[in-house]
Amino acid sequence: MATMRINGADLAYDEAGNGPAVVLVHAGCADRRMWEHQFQALTADFRVVRYDWRGYGESADATGDFAHHEDLLALMDALEIGRAAVVGSSDGGKIGLDAALTAPGRITSLTLVAPGVSGHEWPSSMTSLYRERVHDVVGLDRLRQYRTGEAETIDPAELDAYCEAETEFLVAGPSRTRDDLDPEVWKAALAMDRRLNRRAWSRPQPTSRTAQPPAITRLHEIKIPTLVVTGLADVPGILALSDLLVEGIKGVRRVELPRTGHLPPLERPNEFNAALLGFLQELDHR
């Protein structure tokens, strides 16, 4: 692991390989460890960077005014990466989209895995389902106390229950259970979710700025090759958002993986790597 001072925060990252640059941007329910299979697979042909967002993994806390997509671009600057293919999972996809819209000459392609999109408002059916399956495990009042720093201590049982519910809901998917996941996938996903929530429950977390105008109103501006990857067992609201991206970005390619939840790179590494490598190797990286 190395660290780099980026926009006033120390970001942890790993770098390996030579060739065209590929930057891996993790999901909001994970950290850079979710990319282990891809980090190993890509280094034969590419210069690969994976990093932890500020406030995640081994990076410094998120404080003050900041934007995750600006951190991504600044990290590329610090590593002397002029242009890169960006692979973003979940809210990592949102970060990649915002970076591509902010600095369109810097991002050569986008691979968006069950992505979020800045400016998108989740339908009530999505928020209600998340509340029922995840938030209600500890209750909204108790969750607010944790997230605002009002709770004096973290109850380990509540933390475990919450993280298990969130991991099962997202990584397995609402129609599956943890038993549908490989035990090592469950263990890795739960460890990442527990780490980020313990941190989030220990101190208030500031909100990152996003691109303005937001990406949801500017999908037509994305002119670079784009691959959208979805696990068909993912949350319906997330699948619907991927549909909007496919409709809104001209020439987008889509790969759908059956029996797969919110983190295909972790759950289905062989299938995901085949799709990603095939996509990247077709690109003109000049």
Disulfide bonds with the S-S distance in Angstrom:
none
